[in-house]
């Protein structure tokens, strides 16, 4: 049943014969999990909330950063340094007070994926890394849940729907993750600001079609879009015979060449034990303003390889950046020069802050 306020809010849906009151009730009864509240997650969450999805789970461990605001349009400057999932839910609740939101301010991981995903009807992949995508795929296959996939690269995006009505899965399209160093991350090569909104809106559209059981859902089809030429293409792919019965290990470093890393928890142990080590900040000046760590050296990435004489590599050296990608690149370059006693802080300052 709908209140008078809800009937007015969803009036344009009620007028559509393909939706109507019956379809709107389907939306109200639906539960959707959105993994990632970043560039893709923002438009997905906004449109699913506006459409009247009854319950929406938001999972994201990150905090809002100034560099996010170019494309993550749900946030404002005053949100910098705050938990993304929490802030997103605050705004979305103001947009539509009828929605039940579940906040998961942490990463989707092997030890929690099945427990969380089983509670939802549809999962939306708004992540930006292969580890998360393969984990989401495998957990959805085991839980028999469909998931809507989106991915971005510079000026182009991809979209598909996996594991729906026993259709192909993500592994049918991409059986194995790329090799280390094959795929640069968005934080390294960039992405045009409007692209996440375009692909994210298409993801939200697929979710509504699945719940309403209308239209031609992208089962066994990969839609590609290039915003420079406005060219779109749909590539068909078949279901393979890959069997997934349990979760495996999801630690793929596809974005950059393999390098040695250190977790935030281990770094904290080093600090508490007063272990001697170099702690080098390679962020740009505008990034440092977001959160300061007590670095022993500050050398921006562009100047780093020209200032090696400043560093005593006889003691352990931890290099960190905002997200962990640039520091991995520096450590990789140092290894190639025979400088081995170096580590990259996993997830950079973003992961460090979320672990506090």
N, C-alpha and C positions, 0 to 999 in steps of 0.2 A: 504494500500500500504506500501511497505517496501523500505527503502533506500538501497543502495549498502552495506553500513556498517552493516545494520541490517541483510541483507541476509547472509553476511559472519559470523556475530556473531551467528546467529541461524541456521547455515548450517546443523548441525547434526540433528536438529529438522525437517528441510525441507526434509531430506533424509528418515525420517520415514514415511511410508505410513499412519500410524495411526495419524500422526500429520500433516506434510506437511505445505504448505503455508496457507491453510484454517484453520488448527488447530492453527497455530502460530498467525493468526489474532484473533482467539477466545481469546488467552492468552493476546494479546495486548489490546483487548477491555474490559478485565475483571478488576474488582475492588475487592481487597481482604483486609480485615481488620485483622491485627495480634494483638491480645490482650496479651501483655507481650513481652518484648524484653530481656528476660533472657536466661536461659539454653535452653529451647525449642525454644524460639523466634529467637535466633541467627541463627541456621541452617535453620529454616523455612524462615526467611527473606532473607538469602543469596541465597537459591535455588530458591525462587520465583522471586527474583530480576534477578538472572542469567537467568531464564527461559523466562523472557520477559513479566511478568504480567504488564499490562498497568499502573495501579494505585494501590499503596499499602499504607494503613493507618497503622501507628505504634503508639500504645497507651501504655504508661508506665510512672508511676510517680516517679520511683526510680532513684537513682544515682549509678554510678559504684563504687563498693567496691572491695578491694583487694581480698576478699574471693570469688568474682564472677569469677575471672580469671581462676580458676581451670576447669571451664566448659563452661563459656560464651565466646567463642573463637572469637567473633567479636571485643572484646575490648582489650586494651593494658594497661600497667602500667600507662602510661601518661594520661589515661582517668579517673583515679580514682578521684571521687568527682564531675564528670561531669554528666549531664543529659543523661540517657541511650537512650531515643528515639531520641534525637538530634544527639548524637554521632553516633548511628546506621545509621541514615539517611545520615550523612556525608560520612561514609564509603561505604554505599550501592550505593550512587549517583556516587561515584568514580568507583564502580564496573560496573555500567550500567547507563549511562547518559540518556538513553531513558525512564527511569521509572519516573512517577510522584509520589512523596511521600507526604503524609499528616501526619503532626506531631501532636500528642495529648499527651503532656507531663504532663498528669494527670491521675487519676484513672477513670476507667469505673464505673459509679455509676448509681443508679436508675434514677436520674434526667437528665442524658445525654445519657443513653444507647440506647434508641429507636431512638433518633435523629441522633446518629452517625451510628448505625448499618444499618439503612434503606438506606444508601448511597452505601452499598457494596453488592457484589454478594455472597461472601463466607466469613465467619468469622472463624478464627483459634484461638482456646483457648490454649494459652501458659502460663496460669497463674499457681499458685501453692496453691490456696485456694478454699474452697467450696463456699464461698460467691460469688466469681467472677464466678464460673462455673454455679451456679444456676441462677445468673443474666443473664449471656450470653445465657443460654438455653432459659429462659423465653422470653427474648427480641427477640431472633431469631425465636421462635415459633410465637410470635405476629407479627413480621415483615416478616414471611415466608421466612427466610433465613437459608440455611444449615450451620452447623458449624462442624469443625474438631477438635476433642478432643484428648488431650494427657496428660498423668499423669505419675509421677515418684515416686519411693520409693526404696531407697537404691540401689539395683542391678536389679530392675525390672521396667517395664513400661507397660502402657496400651494405646490403640489407638482405636478410633471409629469415625464414622460419624453420626451425629444426624440431624433430621429434614430435611432430603434430600428426595425429591420426596414423601413427606407425610409419610416418614418412622418414626421409633421410635425416641423419644427425650431422652435427658439425664435423665429426670425424669422417663422414662420407665425402665431404667436400675437401677437408684438410686432414688426412689421416695422421700426419705427424707434424709437430711444430717445426718452424723454420730452423735452420742451423744458426748457431751463435754468429752475430754480426750481419745476418742477412737483411734484417728489417730495422731501420732506424725508428725511434719512438717519436711521438708528436712533440715531446719536449726538446728533442734535438733538431728536427727538420721543420717544425711548425705546422699550423693548420689555419686556414682562413676562418675568421670568426663566425661567419654565417653558416658554414657547412654543418656543424653539429645540430643546429636548429632544423635544417632541412632533413637530415637523416633521422634525427630523433622524432620529428613529427611523423615521418613515415613508419617508424617503429610503433608509435602510439596507434597509428591507423591499423596496423596489422593486429595489435592486441584487441582493438575494438571489433575487428572483423572476426577474430577467433571466438570471442565471447558471444557476439551476436549471431555467429554462424551465417555470415553473409559474405558475398564477394568472392574473389579469387585470391585465396591466401597463398603466400609465396612458399609453397611446399615443393622441395626439390628444385627451387629456382633461386638464383643469386642475382639480385638487382644491383647494377653498378651505376653510379652517377658522377659525372664530371661537371663541376660548376663553372669551369672556364669555357666550356663549349655547350653546356646544357645537354650534352649527349647522355642518353640512358640506354642501357642494354640489359636484357634478361638472359642469363646463362642457365640452361637446364643441366641438372646433374642427377645421377641415379643413387639409389640406396645400396650401400655395400653390405657385406656380411660381417662387419666388425662387431664382435660381441663384447659388451661391457657389463660386468657383473659386480664389480667393486671399484672403489676409488683407488687411484694409484698415487704416484708422486708427481707434484705439479710445481716444478722449480725450473722453469725454462727462462734462460737469459737470452732471448732471441734478438733483443733490440741492440745489443752491443756485444763486442767480443768478450769472451770469458775473462774474468778477473777475480782476484781474491777480495772478499768482502767481510765486513764485521757487522753483527747485529747490534741494535741499540742496547739490549740487555748486557751484552759483553762489554760494550763501551762503558756503561755505567759501572760495571765491576772494576774496570781499569781505573776509572776516576776515583771510586771509593777506596781502592787499594793504593792510590797515589803512585801508580805505575808511571814510569817515565816514557813519554812518547810525544811525537809531534802531532799537532792537531790543526790541520790546515783547511781554511775556509777559501774555496775557489769561486764563491758566488759573486755576482755583480753587485755594485754598491746599492742599487735600488732593491735587490733581494734581501740584503742584510737587514734593512729596516724592518722587515716583517718579523724577524725573530733572531736574536743574537745568541751565539754560543761563545764560550771562552776559548777562542782559538789561539794557538801559539803563533800562527802566521796567517796573514791575509794576502793571498795572491790570486787575483782574478784569473779565470781559466785561460783567457787569451794571452796572459803574461807568464803563465806558470812555467812552461818549458824553457823560457829564457832566464829564469831566476832560480835554477836548481842549486846554485852555489850558496843560496841563503839557508838551505835545509841540511841538517845533519842526518843523513840516511843511515847512520850507524845504529840509531835507535828506531823502534817501530814508528811508522808514520801512517796516520789515519787522515784521509782526505775526504772532505764532505762538500756537497752542494745542496741545492734546494730539494731535489727529488731523487738523487742517487745515480742518475744516468751519466752526467758529466764527470763525476768523480770516478766512475767505473772506466770511462774513456781515458782519463788521465793515468789511472793505475795501469791500464793496459799498455799505454805508451811507455810508461816507466819500465815495465817488465821487459819490453822489447829492447830497452837500452841497458838491460842487465841490472836494474835497480829493483830488488826483490822484496825488501822489507817494508812493503806498502799495502794498505788496505783501504777499501772504499766503504763508507758508512751506508748500509743498505737502506734505501728509501730516503736518504738525506735528512734534512731538517724536518721535512713533513712527517716522516715516520717517527723521528725522535720526539717531536712534540706530541704526537698522538699516543705515544707509549708512556708519557709521563703520568 
